[in-house]
Amino acid sequence: AMSKLSKKSKSLVADKDQLRELRELEAELKKFVTGRPYEFGSGLLIIGNALFIGCQTEILAQRAMENARNNLEQNHETPPEFIIIQCVFCLLFAVDLALRWVAEGFIDFLKDPEDRWWNRLDIFIVFFSTIDAIVEISLMSSGDAERGILNNLSVLRILRVVRLVRVIRVIRVTKFFRELRMMLYSTLNCLKTLVWISLTFGLMFYIFGISYTTAALNHLQKREDWSDPDKQDLVAHFATLES
């Protein structure tokens, strides 16, 4: 009995040691992902990805214009070097998400009152970016018929546009983009006031428009007034509400 009790106590001590080591590792990882160098690197990664998307879009647009100018068939294939760079970004963002998820804890990462929506946005973007990367790789290895079918799927086109949403993540890097985040929140908080201001100005413009159009119509009472060269500015700018 004493031997069994001793084994159980040793097992409990070992479990406590492992749990303590796990918590220390989690604390170190959390300190790492919330540190200034990591956030700086994350911000550079986001900006680099945004620049890559812009360059890719511009190059593909220039290629499409050149083909149209030369009366050639449009080439909808993505160059292999773009796919490789896209996969590298996808992998880096997936590693970033995994590190932050492990550091925060599986449940706490989704229930954080301050960043829960940002974290869910990260999961959404990384998930669909991974699907997009898999589709691009499939397009490279598929035949012409299968490539045409995949290129024409509207769902896949939407998945490719989802990559642009990742640019929004730059706001999450609070220490280096604090002013941007404050400006965004201030703008969102002012939307209600902005709507009422827009309605007020719209109503004022509407009233003045009716007044000016009515006055113009009262002035242009004769048929020859509408063709009078001296009154063409009045006809062009004030004869209707649309003008």
N, C-alpha and C positions, 0 to 999 in steps of 0.2 A: 504494500500500500504506500509506504514511504517512497519507494522507487517510482511508482506511477505519479505520485504527487510531485516529486522532484522533476520528472520529465515534463509534466504539464506546466510547472512554474517556469522551467527553462524555455518551453515553447512560447509561453506568454511574453517572457522577456524578449525573446527573439522577434516576436511579432511587433512588440512595442518599439524595438529598435528599428525594424524595417519601416514602421509607420512614421517614426520620427525622421528617419532619413528621407522618406518620400516627401514629407512636409517641408523639410529643409530644401530639398531639390526643387519643389514647387515654388517655395519662397524665392529662391535664387533665380528661377526662370521668370517669375513675375517681375522681380527687380530688373532683370535683363530686358524684358519686352517693354517695360514702362520707362526705361532709361532714355536719356537724351540721345546717345549715339544711335540706338535702335530706331527711335522715332525719326531721327534725321535720315537714316538710311531708308526707312519706309516711305518718307516723303519724296526722296529722290527716286525711289522705285516707281511711285505713282506718277510723278512728273515725267520720268523716262517713258513709261507706258503710254502716257497721253501724247507725247511727242512722236512716238512710234506709230500710234494710230493715225495721227495727222499726216505724217510722211507717207504711210502706206496708202491712205485715201487719196492724197494728192498724186502719187505716182500712178495709181490705178486709173484715176480720172484723166491724167495726161495721156496714158496709153489708150484709153477709150477714145479720146478726142483725136489722137493721131490715126487710129484705125478708121474712124469715121471720115477724117479728112482724106485718107487714101482709099476710101471705098472698100475697106477690108471687113471681114467678119469680126464681130466683137469677141474678144477672148475673155471669158469669165473665170479662168483659172487663176488662183493665187500663186505667185512665184514661190518656189520652195524655201528660199531664204526668209521670206516673210513668215511662213509657217513655222520654221525653226525658231525664229525670234519670238513668235507668239507662244510657242510651247514653253520656251524658257521663262517668259513672263508668267505664264500660267502656273508653272512649277514653283516659282519664287513666291507668288501670291498664296499658293496652297500651303507652302511651308510656313509662311507668315501667319496664316489663319490657324494652322495646327499648333504653332508655338503659343499664340495668344489664348487659344482654346484650352490647351493643357494648363497654362499658367493660371487662368481664371477658374478652372473647374468646368466640368461638362454642363452642369445645371446653372451655376452662377454666371457663366458666359452668356446664357440666353435670358437670364432674369436680372441682369445688371440694370438698375433703374435709370442710370445715366446713359449707358452706351448700348442698351439691348437692341434698339432699332438699327444702330450702326453695325452691330455684330451680325444681326440677321441679314442685313444688306450685304455684308461681306460673304456670308455663306451662300446667299443667292447668286452673287456675281461669280464667285469661284466655281460653284456647281455648274452654271451654264457656260462659263468660259472653258471648263474642262470638256463639256459636251461639244462645244464649238471646235476645240483643238482636236478631239477625236474625229469629228466630221471632216475637218480639213485633211487630216492624215488619211482618212478613208478615201477622200477624193483623189489624193495623190496615187494611191495604190489601186483604184478601181478602173474599170474600162470606160470607154467613151460613152456608152449607153447609160451606165450607172452614174457616171459623172454628170451627165445632163439631167438626169432625174433628181439627183441631190442638189444640183445648183438651182433648180426651179422650185424647190420646196420653200414655200413662204415661211414656214416655221423656222427653217434653218437660217433664213435671212434675218428673222427677228432675233435669233440667238446671237448672230454676229453683231447686231446693233447693241446687244446687252453689254458688250465689252466697253462701250462708251460710258456706261453708268459707273464704271470703276473710277473714273476721274473724280466723281463726287467724294470718294474716300479721302481725297487730299484734305478735306475740311476736318477729318477726324484727327489729324496730326495736330493736336491742340497747341502744343508749345511753340511750334514754328509757324502755324497759321491761325493764331488766336484771333487776330484782327479780322481775318476772313470769316471765321466762325461767328464772331460777334456781329459782323455786318449781316450775315445770312439770317441769324436769329432776329436781329432788329428788323430786317426787311419782312420776315414772316409775321412778326408781331404787329407790324404796321399795315399789313394787307387789308384788314377790315377798314381802317381809316382811309387807306388809299382807294378802296372801292367806293366809299361814300363821297370822297373828294371828286373822283372821276364822274360819279353820277351827278354831283352838283354842277361841275363844269359842263358836262354834257347837256344838262337841262338849260344852263345859261346860254350855251351856243345854239341850242334849239330855239329858244325864245328870240334871241337876236337874229337868227336865220329867218324865222317867220316874219319878224318885223321888217328886215331889210328887203325880203322878197315881196312882201305886201307893198312896201313903198315903191319898189321898182316897177311892179305891175301897175300901180296907180299912175306912175309917171309915163309908162309906155302904153298909153291908151289907144293911140292911132297905129294903123298898119305900117305907115311909113316910118314910125319911130323905131320899129324893130330892125329896119334895114338902114337906118341913118348911121353913117360912118362915125359920127361924133358920139354915138351912144352904144357902140359895140362893146366897149369895156363894161358898161352897165349890164348889157344883155349877157355877156360871158360870165360875169362874176356874181350877179345878184338876181338874175331873172328866174332862177329855180333854187330850191333848197339844196339840191345836189351840188350846184356850182358854189 
